[in-house]
Amino acid sequence: MSGPPETDIEKAICATWSEILGRTVDDTTVSWTSLGGDSVGAVRVASRIRARLGVQLNLATVLRCRTVGALATAVEAARPVTVTEPDGPALVPRTGAAAPPMSFFQDWRFRADQGVTAPLYNLTLGFALDGELDTAALGTALTEVARRHEPLRTNYAIVEGRPIQRIHPPSTLDLPVFDLRKLPEEEQRPEALRQFGLASAHPLDREREALFQPFLARMSGDRHLLMLLTDRMAVDGTSLRLIVEELSMLYTCARTGDRPAPAPAVQQADWAIWQRGRLQGERLDRLTAYWERKLDADRPLIEQPMPPGLSTPARGPDGRFAQVPLGAGLSREVGRRLTDLDVTLYMYALAALQLLTSRLSGRDETTVLTPFANRTRQAVERTIGCFSHGVIYRTDVSGDPSFAELVGRVRDVCLDAWEHQELPISEVARHVRPHSALKLFDEFHVFFDVTHDQPGLTLDGVRVGPTPVGPSSAHPSLAVFLHDGAEGLTLTLRGEADRFPADALDWLAAELVGVLREGTATPATRVSRLGPSRDSIDRRFGS
């Protein structure tokens, strides 16, 4: 039986859910996950509740509440947020601070990457453009993106032991253009990609070099290739999407003279100051104590999850790739199970992955690393910069639970981790494994994320399509992505070429899809009956 919102708080939460989910929500008894809500959206719910209702709820609380009615009860019981919170300052634009600090994760990244000579941490966005491109408007739009977002005109340094950001004043962004129209038409695109490869073949100098560099190749017949080159110190995954959205808007404004939406008032450096103000004292002690309890100091933070035959250390951009569509039928069945079990797609798929990695490693406990967007305040939802960090999920699969019970365990692990995720993984490592904190990602690890369709670049009068450009960036030993798109679910695995035999990723992908298919069809099945047998693993990889 439905329950329409009655109180002002219920109405405000319904409006927030409607805004984030893109659909009308007018029932206080329906669950967040049954409406397609996920953890990323729940972060935005928490930030908007804070801004609109003046109370602080974390991500775990939002997901545990499940319904509008339960969330309204939690809001009523929560303490109001004061201008200066007991656990840290307000997130506001800074005054002064000519050389603001890096965030904790940026500090770790900067120190850990010293001496890297390959372009492992370059990030590229590539676009094929077909149509009458206004090159001047494109240059204006790119300059404006960098003006509006400080990290795109920032360098980094350690000065007297302090990790600082050197933010440069806005200036006209250089847009190098490779004119290839004199070449035979069949040679133009390969030459453009070669030029882009040369431009992005070295790691960007984070202390001296621009960390946002556009390049344009002009070809015959109103065709162009555009490459945007940046660095993981400056941006995260959410920022890449925001760069595309900003460039689309600002190109239109440059051509029409319309005023663009206001730039974010709070920049990444403001957030870094705020983060360092929050993570100290009692709050830091509490978060550190949690992760020290959760992660044994005598064990690697991110353990070797694969058979010994795949354990050779390797580090580089070269990798293998496997992709498997789950199909419309299985995608629909998975969606129904999410509602039945009241979990997000992330939790459900993580359970299947951790079952598989447990079977491969022969361990009852299995660890997976995943990115957390970390934009827990509405003020930085549309700010370009490096905010994200990794969160460790360690799950016990012992006792031969049913698949549904394992999903429940993973749900509890996720909610518990999200309640304590504010301490970046770099700081977790510094406290739990101080002797090897800078080598955190040198250990073999599995990375997992759920992705969704994103708006593409739109330039008035130009047909735009994404295209791969530049070298591959660094990736974990094994990266697993489940894409939730208009055509259903698609599983993608990327692995280091030096670790995986040619067909190993195809086999792993097929086994993971098999776990999802069988676990979804009969959630009461014991996990011992799901996935590959020990004998089949030993035959494939050796004992």
N, C-alpha and C positions, 0 to 999 in steps of 0.2 A: 504494500500500500504506500502510495507516494505521500510526501509531506511537504507542501509548499513552504517557502521561507516566511517566517512571521516576525522575528525580531530584526532590529537594525543590523546586528552582527551577522545573522544568517543571510540577510539580503546582500550585505557587503561581500560575504564569502561566495555566495552564488554568482555575483557579478564578477568577482575575481576569477573563479573557475571558468566562467563563460568566456572571459577575455583571453585566458591562456589556452583553453581547449579549442577556441574558435567555434563554439556551439552554445546554444542556450541551455543553462543549467537552472532548473527551478524546482528541484526535488532535494530535500535535505537528507533523504534516506539512501540515495544511490551512492555507490562507492566511486572513489577517484579512479581506481584501476579499471572498473567496468566501463568508464567513459573514455578510456584510452589514455588516461593520465600516466605519466612516468616520473622518474626521480628528477629529471631536468626541469620539468614543469613544476614539480613540487617545490623546488628551490625558489622559483619565481613566486609561487603562492606564499611562501614564508616571507619573502622580502616585501611583497605588497601588503600582507597583513601587518607587518611592522610599520610600513609607511602610512597605511590608511587607518589602522585601528590602534596603533601605538603600543603593541605588545610584541615581545620577542618569542617566536617559536622556531625551533630548529627543524631541519629536514626530516629527521626521524620521527618527531612528534606529528608533523603534518601527515606522514604516511601511515603512522600507527592509528591515527584518528579515523582514517578511511572515508568517512562521510562528512557532509557539510554540518549535519547536526552535532556529531561528535567533535568536529573541529571548532564549532561555535562554543561548545562547552569548555574546551581547552583554552580558547581565547578569553572567556569570562574568568577563568581561574588564573590566568597568567598575570604576571606583574607588569605594570606600565613601564615603557622605556623612557628613561629620563634623558635629558640633553647630554649629560655626561654619565655614561653607564658605569656601574661599579667595576666592570671588568675591562674597561678601555674607553678611549675617547670617541667622540662622534666622528663619522666619516664626512668630512667637509673639504672644500678646496683649501689648499694650504696657503699660508701667507709667509713670504720669505722662503727659507730653505733653498738657497741657490743651488746646492748640491744634495738633493734628497737621497735617501738610502735606496738600495735595491730591496726588493722583497726577499724573504728568507730563501725561497726556491731559486730566485735569480742569483743570489749570492752563491748558493751551492752550485748552480749550473755554471756560473762564470769560473769558479775555482776548479771544478771537476773537468772542464773542457780545455784547460790550459795544455798547450802542446799538441792539440789535435790538428793534423795537417790535411785531412780530407774534409770535403764539404758535408760532413755528416749532419750538421744542424742547420743547414740552409733549408728554407722552405720556398717552394715556387708555386705560383698559380699561372696557368697557361690558358689562353683563349684564342680560338680561330675566329676572325672577324671577316665578314663578307658583306660589303655594302659601302655606301658613301660615308666614310668615317671622317668626323670633324676632329682633325689631329690637334688643333689649337684648343678645342673644348676638352679633349681628353687630357692634354697637359695641364689645363687649368683645374680640372677635376682632381687629378692626382696631387697637384700642389695643395689643393684645399683639403684633401683627406689627411695629408701630413700636417697641415696647419691645425686641424681640429683634434688631432690625436698625437700627443707628445711622444709616445714610444717610437713613432716612425721617424723622429728626428733626434734621437737620443743615443749617446754612447755611454759606456760603462767602464769603471776602473776601480781598483783598490788603492786608496790613498791613506797612508799611515794606518793601514790595517782596516780601514773603513770601506765597505762596499758602497760606492756612490753612483748616481746617475748624473750625466752631464747632458742637460736638455738644451738644445740649440734653438735660437729664435726661428720663427717661420721664415722660409725663403722659397724662391721659385725652384721647383723640383726639376732636375735635368731629365729629359726623356730622349735618350739616344735612339736614333732611327737608322736601321740598316736598310738601305734602298737596294733591293735585289731585282729590280724590274729588267735590268739588262741581261740577266742570266736566262738561259732557256727555261721555259715555264716548269718543266719537270724537275729542275734542279733548285728551284727557289725555296720550296719548303724544307728540303734537307739542309740547304745552306743556312736558312733561318735557325733551324734547330741546332746546327753546329755552332753558330754564333752565340746562341743562348747558352749552349753547353760551355763554351769558353768563358762567357761572362760569369757563370755560376760555378766554375770548376774549382774554386778555392774557398776555404772558409772565410766568411766576412770578418774583418778585424773589428771586434766589438769596441775597442778603445778609440779607433780613429775613422773607420769607414762608415759611410751611410748604411743603415740597416734596413732601408726600404728603397729599392732601386727598380724602376720600370724600364723595360726595353721593348721597342716596337720594330717589327720587320715589315717592310712594304713590298708587296708582290704585285703581279699583274692583275688586272681586272678588278680593281677595288678590293683586293684581298690583303689582309694583314694578319700577323701573329703578334700577340701581346704576351709578354712575360712579366710578372711581378715577383721580384726576388726579395726575401726578407729572412729573418733569423729567429730561432726559438727563444732567444733572450727578449725579443721585442714583442712577440705575438704568441697566442695559443690558438687552438682549433676554432674556438668561437670567434676570435678576432679575424680569422681568414674569411669567415662568412660575413662579418661586419664590414670588412674592406670591400667585398663585392657589393654589398648593399649600399654603402656610402658612395662608391664610385658610380654606381647606376644613378643614384639620386643627383649627385653633383655634376655629372655629365649633362643631364637634362637641364639642370639649373644654369649651367654655363651657356647652353644654347638658347634658353628661353629668357634668361634674366630673372627668373623667379628666385625668391629667397628660400634657401634650404632650411630644413629643420635645425633648431639650435644644436650646437655642438655640446657634448656632455660637459657639465660643469666640473665633475669630479674626474680626475685623470689617474692613470695607473700609479704615478708617484705619490699622489694623495693617499691612495689605497695602501701603498707600501708603508707609508708613515703610520697610517691607522693600524695596519696589521701588526707592526712592531710595538705599537702602544697597547694593543689587546693581549698579545702573547707574552705576558710576563706575570710575575707574582703568582697568586693562587690559581689563576686560570691555567697558566703554563704548567704548574706543578700537577694539577689534576689531569690534564691531557697527557702529560709525560708519564704519569703513574699508570694511566690506563694502557698505553702502548707498551710500557715495560712489562705489565702483567700479561698482555696479549701475545707478545713476541719474545720468545726465549732468547736471551743474549748469547747463548752458546750455539744457536742455530742461525744459519743465514736468514736474513729478512725475507728474501725472495729465493726460494729453494729450487734446486734442479728438479723439474717435474717430469723428465723424460727418461726413457731407458738409457743405460750406460752407453750404448752405441751412438747416442746423439749428444754426448756431453762435452765434446771437444770445444774449448773456448774459441770464440770467434767474434769479430767486431768489425762491421763494415756495412756499406750501403747496398751491396749486392745480395739479392734474395730470390727466393722462389715464391710461387703464387699458385693458389688453387681457389676456385670459386664454384659454389653449388647453389642454384636456386632451390628453395624448399618446395616450391609449387603452390598453387592457389589453395588446394585442398588442405595440405598440412599447415599452411599459414593460417587458414581459418580455424582449424582445430586448435592450434596453439593459442589463438586469440580467445577461444572459448574457455580453455583451461586457465588462462590468466584471470578471467572473471570467476571461475569456480574456486580457485585457490587464493584469490584476492592478492595477487602479486603483480609486479611490473614485468615487462618482457625481459628487462635486464636480469632480474633475480631468477627468472625461469631458465633463461639460457645459461646463466652462470652456473646453475645447479648441474646442468648437463655437462658443461665444460669441466667442472671440478670433479664430477664422477669420472670423466675420461682421463684427466690428468692423474687422479688418484690411482686408477687402474694401470696407467703407463708407468708411474713411478714406484708402485708397490707400497705406497704409504697411505695410512688412514687420514692423515692431515694433508691438505693440499692448498697451495697459495697461488693467488692470481692478483695481478696488478691492474688497476684501471684508472683512467683519468677522472678527476673531479673538477668541474668547471670553476667552482669556488667563487662564483659571483653571487654571494648571499645577500647583497644589498642592491636595491633597485637602482641606486645611483650609478652603478658600474655595469648594468646589464648591456648597455650599448657603447661601452668604452673599449677601444682597441688597446690591447696590452697583454702582458703575460700574467695571468691570474691563476691558471690551473695548476694542479699538482697531482701526484699519484696517491691512491689509497690502496692499502693492502687488505685483501680478503682471505683469511685463513679459515677453512671449513673442515670440520671433523666428519668424515663419511663412514665412520666405523659403526658396527652393530647391524649392518645389512638393513637399513631403513627402506621403506617403499620410496618410489620416486617422488610421490607427493610429500612424504615426510622429509626427504632431502631438500625439496624446494622450500619447505617451511624452515629448515635449519639455515639455509642460505638467506632467506628473508631476514631471519633474526640476526645473522652475521652482518648483513648489509645495513640494517637499521642501527645496529650497535656501532658499526664503523662510521656511519654518517653522523651519528651523534657526537663523534670525537674526531671528525675529519679535519677540523680547523688547524690542527698541528700538521704542517706540511711533512711529506715523507722525508724530506731532507733533514728536518729537525728530529723526526723520529729516529732516523739513522744516527744522527749526531749524539743522541742520548743513549740509544740502545746498543749501537755498534760504533762508538767514536773512533776506533782504530782504523775503520775501513769505510767511513761515511762517504768519502769522495769517490769510492769505487762501487757505489751502490748498484749501478746498472751494469756492471761488468759480469755479474752473476747471471747464469741462464735463468730467464724468467718468461712467463706467459703474460701477455697483455690482452685485455678484453674490453670491447666497447660495443654499444649498440648505436647505430647511426640512422639518420633519417634523411629524406629528400630535403634539399636546401634550394632556395631561390638562386637562379643563375644570374650572371651579369646581363644586364639589359642596357643597350645603347640605342637611342632612337634612330630608326632607319637602317640599322645594321643587324644582320643575323649573327648571333654569337653562339659558339659552342665550346665546351671545355676541351682542352687538349693537353697531353702530358708534355712538359718541357723541363729542361735542366736535369741534373743528376738525381737519383733517388736519395732521399734523406735516410738518416739512421732509423732503424726500427728495432724492436726487441727481438730476442731469439725466436719467439713465436708470437705473432700478433693475430688475434681472432676478432673478426668484426661480423656482427649480424646486422644487416641493413634492413630496415623496415620501410619499404617504399610502396609506391602505388601498385606495383606488380606483385607485391607480396614480400616474403622474407628471402633474403639472399645471404648465404654464409661465405665469407672470404677469409682465407688463411694466408699469411705471409710469413716466411721463415728464412733464416740465414742459409745461403747456398752451401756454405762450408759445413753446416750441421746436418742438412736433410738430404737423403738420397732423392733422385729425381721424382719418384712417385710417392714419397712419404707423405707430402702434404695432401695429395689426392686421397690417400688412404685415411689420414686423420680426419679430413673433412667428411668423408663418407661415413666413418664411424660416429662422428659427432651428430650428423644428421640422423643416423640410425638410432642413437640414444634419444634424440628429440622425438622421433617418430614413435618409437615403442613406448617411451615414457608418457607421451601425450595420449596415445591410444588406450593405455591401461596404467593410470597413475599408481595403482595399488601394487604394481609389479615391484618385487624386491630388486635393489640395485645390483645384486650379485648376478641377476639374470639379464642385465643390460650391458651393452658395450662389448668390446673385444675380450676374449679370454686371455689369461696369462700365457697360455701356450702359443696362441696366435701372435701375441706381442713378441715373445721370445723368438719365434720363427722368423718374424719380419726384421727385428732389430738386433737379435742376438742377446744373450743373457749377460 
